[in-house]
Amino acid sequence: MSHSLTIGVYDQVQPAVRDLLHTLGNVVPMPGLEEQSAEVLQQLRLLVTSAMRGVDQADLDRLPALKTIISCGAGRDRYDFDILAARGIKLRDTAEVVISDAAEMGVALTLALARNLMAADRFVRSGDWSGRRFTPTPRLAGSRVGIVGLGRIGSLVAARLEALGCKIAYSARHPRPARIWEFQPDVVRLAEWSDFLVLTCPGGPETRHLVGSPVLSALGPRGYLVNISRGSVVDEEALIGTLSRGEIAGAALDVFENEPNPDRRFMTLANVLLTPHSAAVTERYVADLVQAVERLVVEESIAQIF
């Protein structure tokens, strides 16, 4: 491929992807657009960023010829679609490379909560095993799992947990006729029904603090929360209080409102499992991501030629 292609790249993009882009075109680092000449900015038609980073309005304003944004990841809550539509800017993502891994983490966190693996590990390390028996845990098979957001990731989480013997119901903006699982439009009522409430919905203004005190109260003292969606979906102040008072049994969180510096109060709670927004980050993920970005860049460069 000719190196005439000019590509803007945010620092948050995986290093392996940035290395790839240097082989596909002339890379313009972002931030730093203000240091570029008008000629370079006019040539920059392709921008690569991460789903968590999105794109700054100030950067869009500096790129009059921008045609396509490639977003590494599945989330789209960092983008203003009205602005993109008005500018005629296409948004493409790499959701296909995160779906299976993210769903796998959702299942893993649910299993870890059900069998209380955090406490079991501490129990063995502390030496308590020699003096008493470990407390029995819930059985996941037969449990009721509510899925909030039945997109590609949520559907796969539901299918895999159903294969483990769980009963599934879901909440979404609209029912999915092709799905056999029960649809419950009210998240509070879904929480009342659920033993485990798994969040796989998009972030953004529509779902901000969707899970707050009413939903957590409905989940109840034997219920568990799993969040692999976005930190903004959960009212963390309400969650910390609920966990502290034992008003839900526990939570597993892969995402937080303030990343990478979550509220320190989470660290003091024994009934919460914390992971560093790593649901999709497997060894194979990076290689798959590089391949997906290369395909998208090639497709967009050909489209822009013709």
C-alpha positions as CSV (number, residue, x, y, z in Angstrom):
1,M,0.0,0.0,0.0
2,S,1.2,3.5,-0.8
3,H,2.3,5.6,2.2
4,S,0.3,8.6,0.9
5,L,-2.5,7.7,3.3
6,T,-2.5,10.1,6.3
7,I,-3.8,8.6,9.5
8,G,-4.5,10.3,12.8
9,V,-3.9,8.1,15.9
10,Y,-4.7,8.7,19.6
11,D,-2.2,7.5,22.2
12,Q,-4.8,5.2,23.8
13,V,-4.7,2.9,20.8
14,Q,-2.8,-0.4,21.4
15,P,0.9,-0.1,20.6
16,A,0.6,-3.1,18.2
17,V,-2.0,-1.2,16.3
18,R,0.1,1.9,16.2
19,D,3.0,-0.1,14.9
20,L,0.7,-1.5,12.1
21,L,-0.5,1.9,11.1
22,H,3.1,3.1,10.5
23,T,3.3,0.4,7.9
24,L,0.1,1.5,6.2
25,G,0.5,5.3,6.0
26,N,1.8,8.5,7.4
27,V,0.8,8.6,11.1
28,V,-0.1,11.9,12.7
29,P,-0.1,11.5,16.5
30,M,-3.0,12.9,18.6
31,P,-2.9,15.1,20.5
32,G,-0.6,17.3,18.5
33,L,-2.9,18.4,15.6
34,E,-2.3,22.0,16.4
35,E,1.4,21.5,15.4
36,Q,0.5,20.2,12.0
37,S,0.4,22.2,8.8
38,A,-2.9,23.0,7.0
39,E,-1.8,20.8,4.2
40,V,-1.4,17.7,6.5
41,L,-4.8,18.4,8.2
42,Q,-6.4,18.6,4.8
43,Q,-4.9,15.2,3.9
44,L,-6.0,13.5,7.1
45,R,-9.2,11.6,6.2
46,L,-8.8,8.6,8.6
47,L,-8.7,8.6,12.4
48,V,-8.0,5.7,14.6
49,T,-9.0,5.8,18.3
50,S,-10.2,3.6,21.1
51,A,-13.8,3.1,22.2
52,M,-13.0,4.4,25.6
53,R,-11.2,7.4,24.3
54,G,-13.5,8.5,21.5
55,V,-12.6,11.8,19.8
56,D,-12.5,15.4,21.0
57,Q,-14.7,18.0,19.3
58,A,-11.6,20.3,19.0
59,D,-9.9,17.7,17.0
60,L,-12.9,17.2,14.7
61,D,-12.9,20.9,14.1
62,R,-9.3,20.8,13.0
63,L,-9.9,18.0,10.5
64,P,-12.1,19.4,7.7
65,A,-11.5,16.4,5.4
66,L,-12.1,13.6,7.9
67,K,-14.2,10.8,6.4
68,T,-13.8,7.8,8.7
69,I,-13.2,7.1,12.4
70,I,-12.0,3.6,13.3
71,S,-12.9,2.9,16.9
72,C,-11.0,0.0,18.6
73,G,-13.6,-1.7,20.7
74,A,-17.3,-2.2,20.9
75,G,-18.6,0.8,22.8
76,R,-20.1,3.8,21.0
77,D,-21.0,6.1,23.9
78,R,-18.0,8.4,23.4
79,Y,-19.3,9.6,20.1
80,D,-21.8,12.3,19.2
81,F,-23.6,10.8,16.2
82,D,-25.5,14.0,15.4
83,I,-22.1,15.7,14.8
84,L,-20.7,12.8,12.8
85,A,-23.9,12.6,10.7
86,A,-23.8,16.4,10.0
87,R,-20.2,16.1,8.9
88,G,-20.7,12.9,6.9
89,I,-18.1,11.1,9.0
90,K,-18.4,7.3,9.1
91,L,-17.8,5.4,12.3
92,R,-16.5,1.8,12.1
93,D,-15.6,-0.3,15.1
94,T,-13.9,-3.6,15.9
95,A,-16.7,-5.1,18.0
96,E,-16.3,-8.5,16.4
97,V,-13.0,-9.1,18.2
98,V,-14.3,-8.3,21.7
99,I,-17.6,-10.1,21.8
100,S,-16.5,-13.6,22.7
101,D,-13.8,-12.5,25.2
102,A,-16.1,-10.0,26.9
103,A,-18.9,-12.6,27.2
104,E,-16.4,-15.1,28.6
105,M,-15.5,-12.6,31.3
106,G,-19.1,-12.0,32.1
107,V,-19.6,-15.7,32.7
108,A,-16.4,-16.0,34.6
109,L,-17.3,-13.2,37.0
110,T,-20.8,-14.7,37.5
111,L,-19.2,-18.0,38.4
112,A,-16.7,-16.4,40.7
113,L,-19.5,-14.7,42.6
114,A,-21.7,-17.7,42.8
115,R,-19.0,-19.9,44.2
116,N,-17.4,-17.1,46.2
117,L,-13.9,-17.8,44.8
118,M,-12.4,-14.7,46.3
119,A,-13.3,-15.8,49.8
120,A,-12.3,-19.4,49.0
121,D,-8.8,-18.3,48.0
122,R,-8.4,-16.2,51.1
123,F,-9.7,-19.1,53.2
124,V,-7.0,-21.5,52.0
125,R,-4.2,-18.9,52.1
126,S,-5.0,-17.9,55.7
127,G,-4.8,-21.4,57.0
128,D,-8.4,-21.4,58.2
129,W,-9.1,-24.6,56.3
130,S,-7.3,-26.6,59.0
131,G,-9.7,-25.5,61.6
132,R,-13.2,-25.3,60.0
133,R,-15.2,-25.9,56.8
134,F,-15.7,-23.3,54.1
135,T,-19.2,-21.8,54.0
136,P,-21.4,-23.4,51.3
137,T,-22.0,-21.3,48.3
138,P,-25.0,-20.9,45.9
139,R,-25.3,-23.3,43.0
140,L,-25.2,-21.4,39.7
141,A,-27.2,-24.1,37.8
142,G,-30.8,-23.3,38.3
143,S,-30.1,-19.7,39.2
144,R,-32.1,-16.9,37.6
145,V,-29.9,-14.5,35.6
146,G,-31.2,-11.2,34.3
147,I,-29.3,-9.7,31.4
148,V,-29.5,-5.9,31.1
149,G,-28.9,-5.1,27.4
150,L,-29.2,-8.0,24.9
151,G,-26.8,-6.9,22.2
152,R,-24.1,-9.1,20.8
153,I,-22.2,-9.5,24.0
154,G,-25.3,-9.8,26.2
155,S,-26.8,-12.5,23.9
156,L,-23.6,-14.6,24.1
157,V,-23.5,-14.2,27.9
158,A,-27.1,-15.4,28.1
159,A,-26.5,-18.4,25.8
160,R,-23.4,-19.5,27.7
161,L,-25.0,-19.2,31.1
162,E,-28.1,-21.0,29.8
163,A,-25.8,-23.8,28.8
164,L,-24.6,-24.0,32.4
165,G,-28.2,-24.5,33.5
166,C,-29.3,-20.9,34.4
167,K,-32.7,-19.5,33.7
168,I,-32.5,-16.3,31.6
169,A,-34.6,-13.2,31.3
170,Y,-33.5,-9.9,29.8
171,S,-34.2,-6.2,29.6
172,A,-33.5,-4.1,26.5
173,R,-35.0,-1.1,24.7
174,H,-37.1,-3.4,22.6
175,P,-37.9,-7.1,22.8
176,R,-36.0,-9.5,20.6
177,P,-38.5,-11.7,18.8
178,A,-35.9,-14.2,17.7
179,R,-34.9,-14.9,21.4
180,I,-36.7,-17.4,23.5
181,W,-35.8,-15.8,26.8
182,E,-38.4,-13.8,28.7
183,F,-38.4,-10.1,28.0
184,Q,-38.8,-7.7,31.0
185,P,-38.8,-4.0,30.0
186,D,-38.6,-2.8,33.7
187,V,-35.1,-3.2,35.1
188,V,-36.4,-3.0,38.7
189,R,-38.7,-5.9,38.1
190,L,-35.9,-7.8,36.3
191,A,-33.8,-7.3,39.4
192,E,-36.6,-8.6,41.7
193,W,-36.7,-11.8,39.6
194,S,-32.9,-12.2,39.4
195,D,-30.4,-14.0,41.5
196,F,-27.6,-12.5,39.3
197,L,-28.0,-9.2,37.4
198,V,-25.5,-8.9,34.5
199,L,-25.0,-5.6,32.8
200,T,-24.0,-5.6,29.2
201,C,-25.8,-2.5,28.0
202,P,-24.2,0.5,26.2
203,G,-23.0,3.5,28.2
204,G,-24.0,7.0,27.5
205,P,-26.7,9.5,28.8
206,E,-29.6,7.0,28.3
207,T,-28.2,4.5,30.7
208,R,-26.3,6.7,33.2
209,H,-27.0,5.4,36.7
210,L,-29.6,3.0,35.4
211,V,-28.6,0.8,38.3
212,G,-29.2,2.8,41.4
213,S,-30.9,2.3,44.8
214,P,-34.2,1.1,43.3
215,V,-32.6,-1.6,41.3
216,L,-30.2,-2.6,44.0
217,S,-33.0,-2.8,46.6
218,A,-34.9,-5.0,44.2
219,L,-32.0,-7.3,43.7
220,G,-31.9,-7.9,47.5
221,P,-29.6,-9.4,50.1
222,R,-29.2,-12.7,48.2
223,G,-28.6,-11.0,44.8
224,Y,-25.4,-10.3,42.9
225,L,-24.5,-7.6,40.4
226,V,-22.0,-8.1,37.5
227,N,-21.0,-5.1,35.4
228,I,-19.0,-5.6,32.1
229,S,-20.7,-2.7,30.4
230,R,-19.6,0.8,31.4
231,G,-19.0,2.3,34.8
232,S,-21.5,5.1,34.2
233,V,-24.4,2.6,34.2
234,V,-24.1,2.1,37.9
235,D,-24.6,4.7,40.6
236,E,-21.4,3.8,42.5
237,E,-22.4,5.8,45.6
238,A,-25.5,3.7,45.9
239,L,-23.7,0.5,45.2
240,I,-21.0,1.1,47.8
241,G,-23.6,1.8,50.4
242,T,-25.6,-1.2,49.5
243,L,-22.5,-3.5,49.6
244,S,-21.4,-2.0,52.9
245,R,-24.7,-2.7,54.5
246,G,-25.0,-6.2,53.1
247,E,-28.1,-5.3,51.2
248,I,-26.9,-7.3,48.2
249,A,-24.8,-10.4,48.4
250,G,-21.9,-9.1,46.3
251,A,-20.8,-7.5,43.0
252,A,-18.2,-8.1,40.3
253,L,-17.0,-5.0,38.5
254,D,-14.8,-4.8,35.4
255,V,-15.7,-1.1,34.7
256,F,-15.8,2.0,36.9
257,E,-17.0,5.6,36.7
258,N,-13.4,6.8,37.3
259,E,-10.9,4.7,35.4
260,P,-8.1,3.9,36.1
261,N,-8.6,5.2,39.6
262,P,-11.8,3.6,41.0
263,D,-13.3,4.8,44.2
264,R,-11.0,3.6,47.0
265,R,-13.9,2.4,49.1
266,F,-14.3,-0.6,46.8
267,M,-10.9,-1.8,48.0
268,T,-12.2,-2.2,51.5
269,L,-15.2,-4.4,50.7
270,A,-14.8,-8.2,50.9
271,N,-18.0,-8.8,48.9
272,V,-16.8,-7.2,45.7
273,L,-14.6,-8.6,42.9
274,L,-12.6,-6.0,40.9
275,T,-11.0,-6.4,37.5
276,P,-9.2,-3.6,35.5
277,H,-11.6,-3.2,32.5
278,S,-10.0,-6.3,31.0
279,A,-13.0,-8.2,29.9
280,A,-11.9,-8.3,26.3
281,V,-8.2,-8.2,26.8
282,T,-6.9,-11.7,26.1
283,E,-3.6,-12.7,24.4
284,R,-5.5,-13.5,21.2
285,Y,-7.4,-10.2,21.4
286,V,-4.4,-8.0,20.4
287,A,-3.6,-10.1,17.3
288,D,-7.3,-10.2,16.3
289,L,-7.5,-6.4,16.8
290,V,-4.5,-5.7,14.6
291,Q,-6.0,-7.8,11.8
292,A,-9.4,-6.1,12.2
293,V,-7.8,-2.6,12.0
294,E,-5.7,-3.5,9.0
295,R,-8.8,-4.8,7.2
296,L,-10.7,-1.6,8.0
297,V,-7.9,0.7,7.0
298,V,-7.4,-1.1,3.7
299,E,-11.1,-1.0,3.0
300,E,-11.4,2.7,3.8
301,S,-8.3,3.6,1.8
302,I,-9.7,1.9,-1.2
303,A,-13.1,3.5,-0.8
304,Q,-11.5,6.9,-0.6
305,I,-9.6,6.4,-3.8
306,F,-12.7,5.5,-5.7
